[in-house]
Amino acid sequence: MDWRQPPGAAQRGSLVFAGGRADFIEKYLEPLGHWHSRGWNVTSFDWRGQGHSRGTIVGGNFRDFDPLARDAGELIESVIAQTPGPHVAVAHSMGGHLLLRVLAERRPSLAAAVLVAPMLAVNSSPLPRRVGSLVARWLARLSPERPVWRERAGLSGDGKIRQVNLTRCPDRFSDEHWWKEREPGFHLGPPSWGWLDAAFRSTARHEEEALRSVHVPVLLLGTDRDRLVNPRAIRRAARLLPQSELLMFKDAAHELLREIDEVRLEALARIDRFFDAHAPA
């Protein structure tokens, strides 16, 4: 999706947004519209195997995240080459992990980047991360396509648990299901053991040396009660990145840009201030 400013409008710059696993462009129209209303040219996309990017990958269950990192890096470089600056990027969850890989490995000339509840480490609680990684690797060898958990239909049971983990806003949670009913291929279901193993291996790249090599200003947003990604890894990255700012919410779910307005609007305002400081028009 390329959502450019109309002819004659003031150009604030160009922004790339990347969602997480099982996300799709339409799910984030609200924050994308916010940035567009502030003058940004907005580019977003569906990861391979997600949304309308179907291809040959079923359910987004990659065995290796390297193709996704290449996709993100090449898209960002293309946007930088073809659109007016300053250039910035925002990425959520799995997208946040992959954007950080791009910053460390490809060093694109972005003015600033924002990682929203980034998957810098999988939340393997109650298992220690090393044990969780070994379990995922073993089960991925035995049955890589097998889902990590069994999903039940409807908004009861697993649906209630999923909403608690994602957002306290019932309207935005219902909006996601409206899109999935309209576009059944948007629903990916649980990740596979192969995907989880790939996630553990890819996030292991966030070593101290790699993080210290990133010199783009980075804002990290997270929540201390995140059940999907590890909040401690977000705090660690904020300490190691040379130019970083951190905002941790005490009582919010994983999807900060789709949370109740009290959380969502604070997150958007902090992102706006960060871009005004590090990527002025």
Secondary structure per residue as TSV (DSSP state, phi and psi in degrees):
chain	resnum	aa	ss	phi	psi
A	1	M	-	360.0	122.6
A	2	D	E	-112.7	109.0
A	3	W	E	-109.8	88.1
A	4	R	-	-84.7	159.3
A	5	Q	-	-72.1	145.9
A	6	P	-	-65.9	156.8
A	7	P	T	-55.0	135.0
A	8	G	T	88.1	-13.1
A	9	A	S	-76.2	153.5
A	10	A	-	-66.5	135.8
A	11	Q	-	-98.2	109.2
A	12	R	-	-74.0	-30.8
A	13	G	E	145.4	-163.1
A	14	S	E	-131.3	133.9
A	15	L	E	-125.5	134.0
A	16	V	E	-108.6	132.0
A	17	F	E	-119.5	134.6
A	18	A	E	-124.7	127.5
A	19	G	-	-84.2	-168.1
A	20	G	-	-105.9	-168.6
A	21	R	T	-62.3	136.2
A	22	A	T	73.7	4.6
A	23	D	-	-84.0	170.6
A	24	F	-	-154.0	157.0
A	25	I	G	-51.1	-47.5
A	26	E	G	-60.3	-26.6
A	27	K	G	-65.8	-24.7
A	28	Y	G	-114.2	24.6
A	29	L	H	-60.3	-31.7
A	30	E	H	-64.3	-56.1
A	31	P	H	-67.3	-32.8
A	32	L	H	-62.3	-40.2
A	33	G	H	-64.7	-35.5
A	34	H	H	-60.4	-48.5
A	35	W	H	-68.2	-37.1
A	36	H	H	-63.7	-38.7
A	37	S	H	-66.3	-20.3
A	38	R	T	-91.8	6.7
A	39	G	T	101.9	1.2
A	40	W	E	-79.6	140.0
A	41	N	E	-77.3	124.4
A	42	V	E	-111.3	127.8
A	43	T	E	-119.6	131.1
A	44	S	E	-138.6	171.6
A	45	F	-	-159.4	161.4
A	46	D	-	-99.3	128.5
A	47	W	-	-59.1	156.5
A	48	R	T	-52.0	134.0
A	49	G	T	81.7	3.0
A	50	Q	B	-125.9	157.6
A	51	G	T	53.8	-127.2
A	52	H	T	-93.2	1.8
A	53	S	B	-92.8	70.8
A	54	R	-	-75.6	-64.2
A	55	G	T	58.1	-145.5
A	56	T	T	-101.1	-5.0
A	57	I	-	-85.8	120.3
A	58	V	S	-91.4	123.3
A	59	G	T	67.4	17.5
A	60	G	T	63.2	22.1
A	61	N	-	-91.0	78.4
A	62	F	-	-74.4	148.3
A	63	R	S	-96.1	-5.5
A	64	D	-	-154.9	132.0
A	65	F	S	-86.6	-4.8
A	66	D	H	-57.1	-42.7
A	67	P	H	-60.9	-34.9
A	68	L	H	-68.4	-41.1
A	69	A	H	-63.4	-39.4
A	70	R	H	-64.9	-43.7
A	71	D	H	-56.0	-49.8
A	72	A	H	-63.4	-43.8
A	73	G	H	-62.9	-44.2
A	74	E	H	-68.2	-37.3
A	75	L	H	-65.9	-45.0
A	76	I	H	-61.2	-44.2
A	77	E	H	-63.7	-36.0
A	78	S	H	-66.4	-43.2
A	79	V	H	-63.0	-42.1
A	80	I	H	-60.4	-38.9
A	81	A	H	-74.6	-24.8
A	82	Q	H	-113.7	-5.3
A	83	T	S	-128.5	158.6
A	84	P	-	-71.3	147.2
A	85	G	S	-89.9	178.9
A	86	P	-	-69.2	157.2
A	87	H	E	-110.2	131.1
A	88	V	E	-134.9	165.3
A	89	A	E	-140.4	144.4
A	90	V	E	-128.6	136.0
A	91	A	E	-145.2	144.2
A	92	H	E	-113.2	137.7
A	93	S	T	55.2	-118.7
A	94	M	H	-56.5	-37.6
A	95	G	H	-62.6	-35.9
A	96	G	H	-64.3	-41.5
A	97	H	H	-59.9	-46.8
A	98	L	H	-69.2	-35.8
A	99	L	H	-63.8	-40.3
A	100	L	H	-64.6	-37.6
A	101	R	H	-60.8	-43.4
A	102	V	H	-61.2	-43.5
A	103	L	H	-61.2	-39.0
A	104	A	H	-80.4	-35.1
A	105	E	H	-97.0	-30.9
A	106	R	T	-112.8	-20.0
A	107	R	-	52.1	56.3
A	108	P	-	-67.3	154.2
A	109	S	-	-83.7	62.3
A	110	L	-	-84.7	147.0
A	111	A	S	-78.8	-31.7
A	112	A	E	-164.9	158.6
A	113	A	E	-142.6	147.7
A	114	V	E	-125.7	129.1
A	115	L	E	-111.1	116.0
A	116	V	E	-103.8	115.5
A	117	A	S	43.4	53.0
A	118	P	-	-69.8	144.7
A	119	M	-	-82.9	72.5
A	120	L	S	-83.7	-15.7
A	121	A	S	-158.9	140.2
A	122	V	B	-69.2	138.4
A	123	N	-	-80.8	97.8
A	124	S	-	-94.6	7.5
A	125	S	T	-51.4	138.1
A	126	P	T	-87.9	0.5
A	127	L	S	-79.1	142.6
A	128	P	-	-60.2	153.4
A	129	R	H	-56.9	-42.9
A	130	R	H	-63.1	-41.3
A	131	V	H	-67.3	-43.7
A	132	G	H	-59.3	-40.0
A	133	S	H	-65.1	-40.9
A	134	L	H	-67.0	-40.6
A	135	V	H	-63.0	-45.5
A	136	A	H	-62.8	-40.9
A	137	R	H	-65.0	-41.9
A	138	W	H	-65.7	-46.6
A	139	L	H	-70.4	-29.5
A	140	A	H	-66.3	-32.4
A	141	R	H	-72.0	-34.7
A	142	L	H	-77.8	-43.8
A	143	S	-	-152.1	76.6
A	144	P	T	-62.6	-29.0
A	145	E	T	-89.3	-6.4
A	146	R	S	-69.2	131.9
A	147	P	B	-63.0	147.0
A	148	V	S	-66.0	-33.4
A	149	W	S	-140.1	163.0
A	150	R	-	-91.3	128.0
A	151	E	-	-93.7	139.1
A	152	R	-	-105.3	146.1
A	153	A	S	-74.4	156.9
A	154	G	S	87.3	-178.5
A	155	L	S	-94.3	-0.2
A	156	S	S	-89.0	172.4
A	157	G	T	60.2	-116.4
A	158	D	H	-58.3	-33.4
A	159	G	H	-61.2	-41.1
A	160	K	H	-66.0	-42.8
A	161	I	H	-62.8	-41.8
A	162	R	H	-62.3	-42.1
A	163	Q	H	-64.4	-42.1
A	164	V	H	-58.7	-37.8
A	165	N	H	-75.9	-27.6
A	166	L	H	-98.3	-48.7
A	167	T	-	-161.0	147.3
A	168	R	S	-90.1	3.4
A	169	C	-	-96.7	106.0
A	170	P	H	-64.2	-31.9
A	171	D	H	-67.0	-42.4
A	172	R	H	-73.0	-32.7
A	173	F	H	-65.6	-41.2
A	174	S	H	-67.0	-32.8
A	175	D	H	-59.9	-40.4
A	176	E	H	-60.7	-42.9
A	177	H	H	-69.4	-31.2
A	178	W	H	-60.9	-43.8
A	179	W	H	-66.1	-38.2
A	180	K	H	-68.9	-32.9
A	181	E	H	-69.0	-35.6
A	182	R	H	-72.7	-38.1
A	183	E	-	-126.7	85.2
A	184	P	G	-55.8	-29.0
A	185	G	G	-67.9	-11.5
A	186	F	G	-71.6	-22.1
A	187	H	-	-84.4	114.0
A	188	L	-	-94.0	-23.8
A	189	G	-	77.2	-171.8
A	190	P	S	-65.9	155.6
A	191	P	-	-69.1	158.2
A	192	S	B	-90.2	168.0
A	193	W	H	-64.9	-32.8
A	194	G	H	-63.6	-42.0
A	195	W	H	-63.9	-44.6
A	196	L	H	-63.2	-41.1
A	197	D	H	-61.0	-43.4
A	198	A	H	-62.9	-37.2
A	199	A	H	-65.2	-43.8
A	200	F	H	-61.1	-44.7
A	201	R	H	-67.1	-39.6
A	202	S	H	-71.3	-41.8
A	203	T	H	-69.6	-19.2
A	204	A	T	-65.8	-13.8
A	205	R	T	-71.2	-14.3
A	206	H	-	-80.1	59.5
A	207	E	-	-79.1	165.1
A	208	E	H	-56.4	-44.8
A	209	E	H	-61.9	-41.2
A	210	A	H	-65.2	-42.6
A	211	L	H	-67.2	-40.0
A	212	R	H	-69.3	-14.9
A	213	S	T	-84.8	-7.6
A	214	V	-	-86.8	118.2
A	215	H	-	-113.2	9.8
A	216	V	S	-79.8	136.6
A	217	P	-	-59.6	129.8
A	218	V	E	-126.8	129.2
A	219	L	E	-103.6	127.4
A	220	L	E	-111.0	128.6
A	221	L	E	-116.0	135.0
A	222	G	E	-152.2	179.0
A	223	T	E	-136.2	136.7
A	224	D	T	-68.1	-18.4
A	225	R	T	-106.7	25.3
A	226	D	-	-65.3	128.2
A	227	R	S	-98.2	-7.5
A	228	L	S	-103.9	-37.6
A	229	V	B	-121.0	165.2
A	230	N	-	-91.3	111.8
A	231	P	H	-60.6	-32.2
A	232	R	H	-64.1	-34.4
A	233	A	H	-67.9	-33.0
A	234	I	H	-67.3	-44.2
A	235	R	H	-63.8	-39.6
A	236	R	H	-62.2	-45.1
A	237	A	H	-61.4	-39.3
A	238	A	H	-62.8	-33.4
A	239	R	H	-72.5	-32.7
A	240	L	H	-92.2	-30.1
A	241	L	S	-66.7	131.8
A	242	P	S	-62.0	-36.9
A	243	Q	S	-124.8	88.8
A	244	S	E	-133.4	152.3
A	245	E	E	-129.9	151.1
A	246	L	E	-134.4	133.6
A	247	L	E	-130.5	113.8
A	248	M	E	-110.3	126.4
A	249	F	E	-88.1	139.5
A	250	K	S	-79.6	-35.2
A	251	D	S	-136.7	78.3
A	252	A	-	-149.0	157.3
A	253	A	-	-92.9	-175.0
A	254	H	S	-63.8	-41.6
A	255	E	-	-88.4	80.3
A	256	L	G	-62.4	-32.2
A	257	L	G	-82.4	-1.6
A	258	R	G	-128.3	21.5
A	259	E	S	-84.1	-176.7
A	260	I	-	-58.5	155.8
A	261	D	H	-58.4	-33.5
A	262	E	H	-55.7	-40.8
A	263	V	H	-83.3	-49.5
A	264	R	H	-58.9	-46.1
A	265	L	H	-69.3	-34.5
A	266	E	H	-65.5	-41.2
A	267	A	H	-63.7	-45.1
A	268	L	H	-64.5	-40.0
A	269	A	H	-64.3	-39.8
A	270	R	H	-66.6	-39.3
A	271	I	H	-63.4	-43.6
A	272	D	H	-60.3	-44.7
A	273	R	H	-64.9	-37.8
A	274	F	H	-63.3	-44.9
A	275	F	H	-67.5	-38.1
A	276	D	H	-61.1	-34.4
A	277	A	H	-79.2	-38.8
A	278	H	H	-109.7	-13.4
A	279	A	S	-138.9	59.5
A	280	P	-	-64.0	149.5
A	281	A	-	-65.5	360.0
